[in-house]
Amino acid sequence: AEDGDKSRFSALAIANFSTHSPSLFIIVQSGAVPHLVSLVVKTDNDIECRRYGALALANITACETFHPPVMEADGPEALFVLSNSCDTVSQYYVGCALANLSSNVANHEPIVEMGG
């Protein structure tokens, strides 16, 4: 349970920090995106942990500059997995992140290839 708590609170902290634009560079440069994607895709993770990971990805993808690291980490594929959960808040965050990524035409084909 302790590791789950650490993951959940870490994801929540990143989600909160990612609402502050200057923090986005630090978050992405620190290599957090692949870890967030990993939290989102693993169905054995606590739903809150997965939800906060999706919220962080939604916040990060609000800036088109940070679409490439999310796409390279197979973010859409992880988000599609989470979209199958019964948690409507998670589904909302998934929708936000995918809408942000879809605003970039260059992401359309890769998103479809990942299952969208």
BELLINSUL-V748903 format. One line per field, one symbol per residue. psi: psi as a letter, one per 30 degrees, with the letter a starting at -180 (. if undefined). burial: I if it has 9 or more other ideal C-beta (glycine too) atoms within 8 Angstrom, else O. A space follows every 10 residues. Layout:
psi: ???
burial: ???
//
This chain:
psi: eeeeeeeeee eeeeeeeffj effeeeeeff gfeeeeeeee fjffkkeeee eeeeeeeeee ffjfegeeee efgheeeeee effflfjfee eeeeeeeeee effjeffeee eefgg.
burial: OOOIOOIIOO IIOIIOIIOO OOIIOIIIOO OIIOOIIIII IOOOIOIOII IIIIIIIIII IOOOOIIOII IOIIIIIIII IIIOIOOOOI IOIIIIIIOI IIOIOOIIOI IOOIOO
//
